[in-house]
Amino acid sequence: MRSIQTLLSAGTVLPVDPQDSILVDHSIAIDQGRIIDLLPTAEALQQYQANQHIEYHEHILMPGLINAHSHAAMSLLKGLGSDLPLQRWLNESIWPTESRWVDAQFVNDGSELAIAEMLRGGITCFNDMYFFPEVTARAASAIGMRSVVGMIIIEFPSAYASTTDEYFAKGLSLFDQYKADPLVNVVFAPHAPYTVADDTLKKLNSYANELDLAIHMHVHETAAEIEDSLKQHGKRPIARLHELGLINPNLLAVHMTQLTEQEISLVAEAGVTVVHCPESNLKLASGFCPVNELLKSGSKVILGTDGSASNDDLDLFSEMRTAALLAKGVSGDAAAFNARLAVRAATLDAATALGLGDEIGSLEKGKAADIIAIDCSSIEAQPIYDAYSHLLYGVDRAQVEDVFVAGRQLLRKRSLTTISEDEIITKAHSWRERIQP
């Protein structure tokens, strides 16, 4: 028998493979942080001697979820400016608060709060856009979570940088610092077309092509954004980005609630990935991303929570369900964004879009052991006929019992193992007392 570190055995395993397999009574063999085998449990017990064998009798094992768009540190601004449209929310509430309070300590404490919440909700990797990205990367790495942090680019000065040159310099330094890190990846993160000038967009696109990095950007979030672009540039934001060369496979276009048929065809042909954040869009009344039309055109659609300030939670199970229900309601097609598509959007498709498809997103030999265990033993979880459908419509994040990242257990029986929950809550209370209007 081969000695290994961990063996996870479960009644149901969803590898999220090309066949959308649902494996019954299977085990995942883990050693040195990676999946070395996925096989029937009876065979696993004959082949492997594990230092730790965890049996999940009434659980679903699946890949960890991937939050493709977040502003982690904004967890400390949860609920500020509620019930306002985007521009009023930004101008009257968020930006004034950020200008007063955001610094490295704010970002550290807010990131820790967000990471704790995401882990308890089965999220094992998040793609972040915010100031002081090196602080978020450091916080995530210390806890053991996987992160993709953005080299933030914006035209106006902040506590993080004063000029676009400084934003670029700090971003490229961040890239150099983490380019060999097993848990941290780096992408470009220009805020939005309306906050980044043409010359800056051309420069970052050149860097992105040279370094083969994704560009993570808010695009076509609201009707007002389109109107302002027409007034200022004489064209819609996507047309402007297309002329600048940014409508390409590197682009992760977040929100995309305002799209014409021609724009849907353009982004599909160009290989753009759309990051759908349905609950944030609903709360801010930004509009509906045409998910069904995008998928039919051949675009990839993945999912993000956005930040807690515009959503109030970082719950990707809820986002999957809302995205599926919205797609059906808006399109009039009950088959739109079905359970398998929704689960892939939060796992393998997201990993592929972030350049991590060979590392995470599915349970396969050789990949990192980023795995979550979902407890389906309760009355509310009975009965289960189709595991994919059950994940989409019958599971909530409170059922996530255990979480592993690179084979390391970060959540055990709903309790975090690498950071103090009490300390996180105490820090959040302290910031609320300082920020509270």
Backbone torsions as a table, in degrees:
resi	resn	phi	psi	omega
1	MET	NA	144.0	179.7
2	ARG	-89.7	132.7	177.2
3	SER	-83.0	131.0	178.8
4	ILE	-135.5	171.3	-178.0
5	GLN	-78.6	-47.3	-171.2
6	THR	-142.3	140.7	171.5
7	LEU	-128.7	124.1	177.6
8	LEU	-109.9	123.0	-179.1
9	SER	-118.5	136.6	-176.2
10	ALA	-146.5	155.5	175.1
11	GLY	-65.8	-33.2	-179.8
12	THR	-136.2	130.0	175.3
13	VAL	-125.8	128.2	174.4
14	LEU	-108.7	101.7	-179.2
15	PRO	-72.0	-19.5	-171.1
16	VAL	57.6	53.3	178.5
17	ASP	-95.6	174.6	-178.0
18	PRO	-58.6	-24.1	-178.8
19	GLN	-90.1	-0.6	-175.4
20	ASP	52.9	45.7	-176.3
21	SER	-64.0	148.0	169.1
22	ILE	-123.3	106.2	-173.5
23	LEU	-95.6	129.8	-178.9
24	VAL	-103.6	136.1	178.2
25	ASP	51.7	58.3	178.5
26	HIS	-119.4	164.2	179.7
27	SER	-131.0	152.1	176.6
28	ILE	-114.6	119.5	177.9
29	ALA	-93.5	128.8	-174.4
30	ILE	-126.1	133.6	174.5
31	ASP	-149.1	138.5	-179.0
32	GLN	53.4	36.7	174.7
33	GLY	79.8	3.9	-176.2
34	ARG	-126.1	156.3	176.5
35	ILE	-79.0	120.2	179.4
36	ILE	-104.3	-13.8	178.9
37	ASP	-164.7	152.6	174.9
38	LEU	-141.1	111.0	-168.5
39	LEU	-154.8	165.5	176.8
40	PRO	-55.9	142.3	-175.0
41	THR	-59.6	-39.4	179.9
42	ALA	-58.0	-40.1	178.4
43	GLU	-73.0	-38.3	-179.0
44	ALA	-60.9	-39.6	-178.6
45	LEU	-68.9	-22.7	176.7
46	GLN	-85.0	-26.5	-173.5
47	GLN	-98.3	-24.5	-171.0
48	TYR	-128.0	138.7	171.0
49	GLN	-110.3	109.8	-172.9
50	ALA	-101.3	140.8	172.3
51	ASN	-62.9	-32.5	179.4
52	GLN	-135.8	121.4	176.6
53	HIS	-120.1	115.4	179.7
54	ILE	-109.6	126.0	179.8
55	GLU	-104.7	125.9	179.7
56	TYR	-113.9	95.0	-171.2
57	HIS	-73.4	-39.3	-177.2
58	GLU	-125.7	47.5	-177.6
59	HIS	-123.2	162.4	167.1
60	ILE	-110.2	126.4	171.4
61	LEU	-98.8	134.8	-178.6
62	MET	-152.9	169.7	175.8
63	PRO	-63.4	150.0	173.6
64	GLY	-60.4	147.3	179.4
65	LEU	-75.7	153.5	-178.4
66	ILE	-121.8	116.7	179.6
67	ASN	-88.1	105.6	-169.9
68	ALA	-82.2	-5.1	175.4
69	HIS	-154.2	117.4	179.8
70	SER	-147.9	161.0	168.7
71	HIS	-128.6	80.2	-165.5
72	ALA	-55.1	-47.9	-174.5
73	ALA	-63.8	-20.6	-180.0
74	MET	-70.2	-0.5	172.3
75	SER	-57.4	-28.4	178.3
76	LEU	-73.7	-8.8	178.2
77	LEU	-109.4	19.8	-176.6
78	LYS	-54.0	123.1	174.7
79	GLY	87.6	-7.3	179.3
80	LEU	-67.9	135.4	176.3
81	GLY	69.8	26.3	-179.2
82	SER	-59.1	149.8	174.4
83	ASP	69.4	29.9	173.8
84	LEU	-119.3	148.3	172.9
85	PRO	-68.9	165.1	-168.7
86	LEU	-52.2	-54.2	-173.7
87	GLN	-66.0	-39.3	175.7
88	ARG	-67.4	-40.0	177.7
89	TRP	-58.7	-45.0	178.5
90	LEU	-68.2	-52.0	-171.3
91	ASN	-74.7	-33.4	-175.8
92	GLU	-94.5	-24.7	-173.9
93	SER	-122.1	-60.2	-168.6
94	ILE	-71.1	-55.3	-176.1
95	TRP	-62.4	-41.7	175.6
96	PRO	-62.1	-39.4	179.4
97	THR	-67.2	-43.2	178.9
98	GLU	-62.8	-41.9	-177.6
99	SER	-62.0	-27.8	180.0
100	ARG	-86.7	-36.3	-166.4
101	TRP	-113.2	-23.1	-171.3
102	VAL	-72.3	123.4	171.3
103	ASP	-150.9	-173.8	-175.9
104	ALA	-61.8	-36.8	-179.3
105	GLN	-69.1	-40.8	175.6
106	PHE	-57.0	-46.8	-177.4
107	VAL	-66.5	-39.2	177.9
108	ASN	-62.1	-50.8	-175.9
109	ASP	-68.5	-39.2	177.6
110	GLY	-67.6	-37.8	179.0
111	SER	-66.8	-41.6	177.5
112	GLU	-60.9	-42.0	178.1
113	LEU	-61.2	-45.6	-179.5
114	ALA	-65.5	-43.8	-178.7
115	ILE	-62.1	-42.5	178.0
116	ALA	-60.5	-44.9	179.5
117	GLU	-64.4	-43.4	-178.5
118	MET	-64.8	-43.3	179.1
119	LEU	-60.6	-42.3	179.2
120	ARG	-67.5	-15.2	176.0
121	GLY	-102.8	11.4	175.3
122	GLY	85.0	9.8	177.5
123	ILE	-88.1	124.0	-177.6
124	THR	-109.9	-9.1	178.8
125	CYS	-148.9	139.7	177.6
126	PHE	-137.1	146.2	179.2
127	ASN	-105.1	113.6	-166.7
128	ASP	-114.2	148.1	176.5
129	MET	-133.4	107.0	177.2
130	TYR	-169.2	170.9	177.2
131	PHE	-68.4	157.9	-179.1
132	PHE	52.1	52.5	-177.8
133	PRO	-61.6	-27.0	178.1
134	GLU	-64.6	-29.8	178.5
135	VAL	-71.2	-43.2	177.0
136	THR	-62.2	-42.9	178.9
137	ALA	-61.4	-43.2	-179.3
138	ARG	-65.2	-41.7	179.9
139	ALA	-64.4	-45.4	-179.8
140	ALA	-63.0	-44.9	-178.2
141	SER	-63.6	-39.7	179.9
142	ALA	-63.8	-36.1	179.1
143	ILE	-78.5	-26.2	179.3
144	GLY	104.3	10.7	-178.9
145	MET	-90.4	152.7	178.1
146	ARG	-86.5	137.9	-178.4
147	SER	-139.3	153.1	168.7
148	VAL	-122.5	113.2	-174.7
149	VAL	-108.5	145.4	-173.7
150	GLY	-96.2	137.5	168.9
151	MET	-76.9	93.5	-173.0
152	ILE	-64.5	134.2	177.0
153	ILE	-131.2	124.7	178.0
154	ILE	-153.4	151.1	-173.1
155	GLU	-77.5	-26.0	-175.4
156	PHE	-93.1	153.5	-179.1
157	PRO	-70.2	154.0	178.6
158	SER	-145.1	-179.3	175.8
159	ALA	-65.2	-17.8	-177.6
160	TYR	-86.5	-41.6	-177.2
161	ALA	-154.8	152.0	-175.7
162	SER	-98.6	-30.1	-175.9
163	THR	-134.2	164.9	177.4
164	THR	-63.2	-35.0	176.7
165	ASP	-60.4	-38.8	179.1
166	GLU	-70.1	-38.3	175.4
167	TYR	-59.2	-45.6	179.1
168	PHE	-63.1	-45.3	-177.8
169	ALA	-61.5	-44.2	179.8
170	LYS	-68.4	-38.0	179.0
171	GLY	-64.6	-45.7	-179.4
172	LEU	-67.7	-32.3	173.7
173	SER	-64.6	-39.8	176.3
174	LEU	-61.3	-44.1	179.0
175	PHE	-60.0	-46.3	179.9
176	ASP	-62.4	-37.6	-177.5
177	GLN	-66.1	-36.1	-170.9
178	TYR	-113.0	7.5	-173.4
179	LYS	-65.3	-17.0	177.3
180	ALA	-112.5	8.5	-176.7
181	ASP	-77.5	133.1	-177.3
182	PRO	-72.8	-19.1	-177.0
183	LEU	-110.9	-11.9	-174.6
184	VAL	-120.6	127.2	171.5
185	ASN	-120.4	158.8	-173.6
186	VAL	-128.5	138.4	174.7
187	VAL	-132.5	168.8	171.3
188	PHE	-81.2	144.1	-177.6
189	ALA	-137.5	67.4	170.5
190	PRO	-65.1	136.0	-171.1
191	HIS	-61.0	-55.4	-176.9
192	ALA	-168.7	161.2	177.6
193	PRO	-57.4	-33.2	-175.9
194	TYR	-81.2	-5.8	177.2
195	THR	-118.6	8.1	179.7
196	VAL	-134.9	129.4	-175.7
197	ALA	-78.0	163.3	-177.3
198	ASP	-57.3	-48.8	-177.1
199	ASP	-61.6	-37.6	178.8
200	THR	-67.6	-41.0	178.4
201	LEU	-64.0	-39.9	177.5
202	LYS	-62.7	-41.2	-178.4
203	LYS	-65.1	-46.3	-177.9
204	LEU	-70.3	-31.8	176.7
205	ASN	-64.9	-37.8	176.9
206	SER	-63.3	-44.4	177.4
207	TYR	-63.5	-43.3	-178.4
208	ALA	-61.8	-41.2	177.4
209	ASN	-66.5	-41.2	-178.7
210	GLU	-65.6	-41.6	-175.6
211	LEU	-95.2	-2.7	-177.9
212	ASP	55.5	54.7	-179.1
213	LEU	-116.2	148.1	176.3
214	ALA	-71.3	157.2	174.8
215	ILE	-117.0	113.5	-173.8
216	HIS	-103.3	113.7	-167.4
217	MET	-150.2	138.9	170.4
218	HIS	-69.9	129.7	-178.5
219	VAL	-142.3	133.0	176.7
220	HIS	50.7	52.6	-178.3
221	GLU	-80.5	-36.4	-176.4
222	THR	-138.1	163.2	175.5
223	ALA	-65.5	-34.6	179.2
224	ALA	-62.8	-35.5	177.2
225	GLU	-61.3	-41.7	-180.0
226	ILE	-65.1	-47.1	-179.0
227	GLU	-60.2	-44.1	-179.6
228	ASP	-64.5	-38.8	179.2
229	SER	-65.9	-40.1	177.8
230	LEU	-62.5	-38.5	178.9
231	LYS	-70.3	-42.5	-174.0
232	GLN	-82.5	-39.6	-172.6
233	HIS	-115.9	-9.8	-178.5
234	GLY	74.9	13.6	-179.8
235	LYS	-154.2	159.6	176.6
236	ARG	-72.3	154.9	-175.5
237	PRO	-56.2	-40.4	-179.4
238	ILE	-65.3	-38.3	176.8
239	ALA	-62.9	-41.6	178.1
240	ARG	-63.4	-46.4	178.9
241	LEU	-63.7	-35.5	178.8
242	HIS	-64.2	-44.1	178.3
243	GLU	-63.0	-30.2	-179.5
244	LEU	-86.5	-3.5	175.9
245	GLY	89.4	10.2	-175.6
246	LEU	-90.8	-9.3	176.4
247	ILE	-83.7	88.1	-174.7
248	ASN	-152.2	176.1	-175.7
249	PRO	-62.7	-15.9	178.2
250	ASN	-74.6	-17.5	-170.1
251	LEU	-82.8	126.0	167.9
252	LEU	-104.3	100.1	-173.5
253	ALA	-92.5	112.1	-172.8
254	VAL	-91.2	134.2	175.6
255	HIS	90.2	-74.8	174.7
256	MET	51.4	52.1	-179.8
257	THR	-88.3	-13.2	-174.5
258	GLN	-121.1	89.8	-174.8
259	LEU	-131.8	136.5	171.9
260	THR	-88.5	168.9	177.5
261	GLU	-60.6	-38.6	-179.9
262	GLN	-66.3	-37.7	179.2
263	GLU	-69.4	-37.0	176.5
264	ILE	-61.6	-43.3	177.9
265	SER	-65.0	-40.7	-178.0
266	LEU	-62.8	-49.1	-176.9
267	VAL	-68.3	-32.0	177.1
268	ALA	-66.4	-47.4	-179.4
269	GLU	-63.7	-31.9	-177.6
270	ALA	-83.2	-11.9	179.7
271	GLY	82.3	20.3	177.4
272	VAL	-68.5	141.1	172.9
273	THR	-99.1	131.5	179.2
274	VAL	-97.0	128.8	177.0
275	VAL	-103.8	110.8	-174.1
276	HIS	-93.4	127.4	178.9
277	CYS	-124.2	74.9	-167.3
278	PRO	-62.5	-40.0	-173.2
279	GLU	-74.4	-36.7	173.9
280	SER	-63.4	-43.5	178.9
281	ASN	-61.6	-38.0	178.7
282	LEU	-67.7	-44.9	-176.8
283	LYS	-64.5	-38.4	-179.1
284	LEU	-88.5	2.2	-178.9
285	ALA	54.5	41.7	-176.4
286	SER	-82.0	-23.2	-178.8
287	GLY	128.0	-172.5	-175.8
288	PHE	-118.9	125.1	172.7
289	CYS	-70.5	128.8	-177.9
290	PRO	-78.3	70.4	-171.8
291	VAL	-59.1	-46.5	-176.4
292	ASN	-62.3	-42.5	179.3
293	GLU	-66.9	-39.1	178.2
294	LEU	-62.9	-45.6	179.8
295	LEU	-63.8	-41.9	179.3
296	LYS	-64.2	-29.8	-179.9
297	SER	-78.7	-11.9	179.4
298	GLY	105.5	2.7	177.9
299	SER	-74.4	152.7	169.9
300	LYS	-90.6	135.1	175.7
301	VAL	-121.7	124.0	177.7
302	ILE	-120.8	178.5	-168.6
303	LEU	-125.4	144.2	173.8
304	GLY	-138.6	161.0	177.9
305	THR	-90.7	-17.9	-163.4
306	ASP	64.9	-169.8	-179.2
307	GLY	-88.3	160.6	179.6
308	SER	-62.3	-25.1	-178.4
309	ALA	-65.4	-29.2	-179.3
310	SER	-110.0	3.2	-176.6
311	ASN	-130.7	-38.9	-179.4
312	ASP	81.7	-1.5	167.7
313	ASP	-153.5	168.2	178.0
314	LEU	-121.1	62.0	-170.3
315	ASP	-112.5	101.6	-176.2
316	LEU	-79.0	-23.5	172.4
317	PHE	-63.1	-43.0	178.2
318	SER	-65.0	-39.8	178.6
319	GLU	-63.3	-40.6	178.1
320	MET	-59.6	-47.2	-177.8
321	ARG	-65.1	-46.9	-179.8
322	THR	-62.0	-41.8	179.6
323	ALA	-61.0	-43.1	-179.4
324	ALA	-66.6	-45.6	-178.5
325	LEU	-65.6	-40.9	177.9
326	LEU	-62.5	-45.3	-178.7
327	ALA	-58.9	-40.4	179.2
328	LYS	-68.2	-46.1	-177.9
329	GLY	-66.1	-42.1	-177.9
330	VAL	-71.1	-38.4	-176.1
331	SER	-88.5	-19.0	-174.7
332	GLY	74.2	17.8	-177.3
333	ASP	-119.7	111.0	-177.4
334	ALA	-65.9	-17.4	179.7
335	ALA	-89.2	-4.2	-176.2
336	ALA	-64.3	139.8	177.4
337	PHE	45.1	61.4	-176.0
338	ASN	-67.6	175.4	-171.6
339	ALA	-58.4	-42.0	-178.4
340	ARG	-68.0	-40.0	177.5
341	LEU	-63.9	-42.1	-178.3
342	ALA	-64.7	-42.7	179.1
343	VAL	-65.9	-41.5	177.8
344	ARG	-63.9	-35.9	-179.8
345	ALA	-62.6	-27.3	-179.7
346	ALA	-100.0	5.2	-179.6
347	THR	-134.9	-95.8	-170.7
348	LEU	-65.9	-42.5	-179.3
349	ASP	-64.1	-38.0	177.2
350	ALA	-65.6	-43.1	178.6
351	ALA	-60.0	-44.0	-179.9
352	THR	-62.8	-43.7	-179.8
353	ALA	-62.8	-31.5	-179.4
354	LEU	-88.6	5.4	179.9
355	GLY	78.2	18.4	-175.9
356	LEU	-117.6	16.5	-175.7
357	GLY	-63.3	-24.2	177.4
358	ASP	-84.4	-7.6	-173.5
359	GLU	-111.9	-40.9	-175.0
360	ILE	-141.1	-178.7	174.1
361	GLY	101.3	-18.8	176.5
362	SER	-150.2	162.5	179.5
363	LEU	-98.5	97.4	-177.6
364	GLU	-139.5	153.4	177.8
365	LYS	-55.4	133.2	176.7
366	GLY	94.0	-18.2	180.0
367	LYS	-82.2	161.4	176.0
368	ALA	-64.1	144.8	-177.7
369	ALA	-85.5	72.2	173.2
370	ASP	-98.5	101.9	-166.2
371	ILE	-138.1	143.0	173.9
372	ILE	-125.2	148.7	177.8
373	ALA	-115.3	124.0	-176.3
374	ILE	-110.3	121.4	-177.9
375	ASP	-78.8	117.7	-180.0
376	CYS	-116.6	32.9	-175.7
377	SER	-90.5	-10.2	-173.1
378	SER	-76.9	166.0	175.4
379	ILE	-57.6	-42.5	-176.5
380	GLU	-63.9	-21.2	-176.5
381	ALA	-95.0	5.8	-176.1
382	GLN	-106.3	147.8	-15.6
383	PRO	-88.0	169.4	178.2
384	ILE	-113.4	121.1	176.4
385	TYR	-102.7	-41.3	-179.8
386	ASP	-133.1	117.4	-172.8
387	ALA	-63.6	-37.0	178.8
388	TYR	-64.3	-48.0	178.7
389	SER	-61.2	-39.4	-179.4
390	HIS	-63.8	-41.0	178.1
391	LEU	-60.0	-38.8	-175.6
392	LEU	-77.2	-43.4	-170.9
393	TYR	-110.3	-13.5	-173.1
394	GLY	-122.6	4.3	-176.9
395	VAL	-118.6	142.7	168.9
396	ASP	-125.0	168.1	-170.4
397	ARG	-65.4	-21.1	178.9
398	ALA	-66.7	-14.2	178.4
399	GLN	-86.6	-6.1	176.1
400	VAL	-72.0	116.2	-174.4
401	GLU	-99.1	-46.9	-178.3
402	ASP	-129.0	146.8	178.4
403	VAL	-136.9	132.8	176.8
404	PHE	-122.2	136.9	171.4
405	VAL	-126.3	121.9	-175.7
406	ALA	52.1	39.1	176.8
407	GLY	80.7	-6.5	-178.6
408	ARG	-94.4	129.8	-176.9
409	GLN	-82.0	114.4	-178.5
410	LEU	-101.2	-17.9	175.1
411	LEU	-134.6	126.4	179.4
412	ARG	-129.5	116.6	-179.5
413	LYS	53.6	42.3	177.0
414	ARG	77.5	1.2	180.0
415	SER	-108.3	133.9	177.4
416	LEU	-69.2	141.9	-174.6
417	THR	-105.3	-15.0	-172.1
418	THR	-118.8	4.9	179.6
419	ILE	-154.8	149.5	-177.8
420	SER	-81.2	119.1	177.1
421	GLU	-64.5	-37.8	-179.9
422	ASP	-63.3	-40.2	179.9
423	GLU	-66.4	-39.8	178.9
424	ILE	-62.1	-44.8	-179.8
425	ILE	-65.6	-40.3	178.5
426	THR	-61.1	-43.4	178.6
427	LYS	-64.2	-41.2	179.4
428	ALA	-62.0	-41.5	177.4
429	HIS	-62.3	-40.6	-179.5
430	SER	-62.9	-43.6	178.4
431	TRP	-66.4	-38.0	178.0
432	ARG	-60.1	-41.5	-179.6
433	GLU	-63.9	-34.5	-179.8
434	ARG	-76.9	-41.2	-171.8
435	ILE	-84.8	-30.4	-171.5
436	GLN	-48.6	124.1	-178.1
437	PRO	-61.9	NA	NA
